Amino acid sequence: HSYLFTGISGIGKKLVATQVAQALLCDNLEDKPCNICHNCKKVTSSNHPDLIFIEPDGNFIKIDQIRALQKRLAYKPFEGNKTVCIIDGADKLNIAAANSLLKTVEEPPAHVKFIFATTEVHMVLATIISRCQRFDLKPISSALISTRLAEIAAAEKVKISPEALSAIAHAADGGMRDAQSLLDQMIAFF
């Protein structure tokens, strides 16, 4: 009932978490979400009432956010057959919030699935980690990043040399978000 995605910043933990949530909520799931059903479309548009995102409010995820979440989780799903809660920045749970959430993670309602995402897994309570199926996302290869950047540049009708794309990919150090940000900066500069 709980998953933990960990890896470097910009690698796609939140994207993977959202895709897992889409699979959990899909009405026609076979090998992957159908992207056609009502639930898939609502997840894609970030408008599904049974998909809850919790993110740090400032520097931390606070106990008030967890209390509000717990009240919401007491109700049955509105449209799907599950309620999926993505906690992005799970390392930012303050102690009170983490301890409050622990009880719910240990004994969740049958319809609730948790997905935690973090760059600093050592900062997450060990008791929460022990209740999760853990997935360590590895840095993306420079070759794969270069290929994706070339696709983006072509779509934007921007000419850029393979050497420049390779340098950007190398500088991104395995994070696609950082690579895309660097590409945007290079396009703006030149």
N, C-alpha and C positions, 0 to 999 in steps of 0.2 A: 504493500500500500504506500510505500515511500521510496523515492529515488533521489540520489544525490549525484549531481554533475559537477565535477571539479576540473579546473584547468586554468591556463593563463588567461589574462584579460584579452578580450577581443576574439576569442577562439570560436564563439558561437554557442555558449552554454544556454543562454536564454532562448535562442532560436531552436536548439534541439529540444529544450524543455517545452516550448510551445508546440513543436511538431509531435512530441509524445502526447501532450494534452489533446491535440487534434485527433490522434489515433485513439485515445481513450474515449473520446466523445463521438467519434464517427459512427453513423448509422449503418454504413455499408462497408466496414473495414474488411479487407481481405489481406493482401500483402502490405498495403499502405493505405493511408486515408484516401477517400474517394475524391475529395475536393469538389463534390457535387451536392452532397446532402446539406440540409439546413444547418446542421451543427458544424460541419467543415467550413461552410461559408461564414458563419458567425465567428468562428475562431480566427479565420484568416483576416477578417475585418476588425479584429480585437473588440468584438461586441457581443461575446457570448456570456450570458448571465451566470453560467455554471463554471466559468474559468475566472479564477481570482488571482490577481497579481499582488504580492506584498513586496515592497521595496523600501530601502532605508528612507526615513523621514529625516533629512539632514545627514548626520553621521551614523545613525543607528536605526534599527527596527525596534520600536518601543512597545512596551507592554500594552498601551492603549490600542495599538494596531492589532496585536494578538488577541486581545479581549474582543474587539469588534469582529475579528475573523472567527473566533470560537462561537460567537452568537450566530453568525451567518452559517457556519457549518452544522448547526443544530437542525437546520431546515433541510428538507429533501431538495434535490435538484429542481430547478425551474423548468428546464427544457430537455435536458439530456437524462441519462440514467446514472450519471456520476457528477460529483463536484470535484474539480481539479484546482488545487491551490499551488501556484508557483511562488516560491520564496526566493527572490533574486537578491543575492548579497547575504546569504545565510550566515556568513561570518560576522555580519553587522547586527545580529540579534544581541541586544544587551542582556545581561544575566537574568534579570527579572522576566523579560520576554521569552528567553530560551527556556527557562524553568517552567513558565506557564504553558508554553507550547508543548513541552515534553509529554505532559499527561495526554494531550490530544493525539500526539504522534504515537504514543504507546497503545492507546485504545481508541482509534478513530472510529467515527460512525462508518457503517458498511459502505456507504456511497462515496466516501471521501478518499481521494488520492493526493499525496503530497509530492511535490517535486522541488528539491532544494538545488540552488546553483551558487557556487562560491569559487573564488580564486584562492582563498586562504582556508583550506579545509582544516588546518590545525587549530583554527579559531572557533570552530563549531563544536558544541558540546559532544563529547564522546558518546554519551547516551543517545543523542539524536542520530549520530553517524551509525551507531550499532543497529538502529531500527530501519536503516535504508539499504537499498541495493545501490552500490556505489559504481559510478562510471568515471574513470579518469580520462578526460579528453586530451589527446596529445597535440602538440603544436603542428600546424599545417606546414607541409613542405614548401620551400621557396619555389620549386617548380610549379606546384599547384597554384600557389598565390600568383605567380607570374602569368600563368595561363588565364586565371580569372581576371586579373587586371587588364590583360590584352582584350578580353571580351568586353569589359566595361569601356575601355578606350575606344574600341571599334563601334560600340553602340552609341557612344557620345560623339563620334566622328572626330576623335582626337588622335593626331599622329604622335607616336612616341616610340622610341627605339627599344628593341628587345633588351639591350644593355641597361637602359634606364629602368625598365620594368623589373629586371633582375635585381638591380640595386635597391629599388623600393621594396621588393619582396624580401630581400636579405635584411634590410633595416627594420622590417616589421617583426622580425624574430618570431615567426610562427602565428601571428595574430592577423586574421583577415581584416578585422575592423581597422586596425592600425595601418594596414597596407592601403586600404581604401581611403583613409584619411590623408595619408602621405600623397597618394595619387591626386586627390582633390587639391592639396596644397601646391603640388607641382604644376597642375593645370592652371591654377589661379596665378601662380607666379610667372609662368611663361606664356 
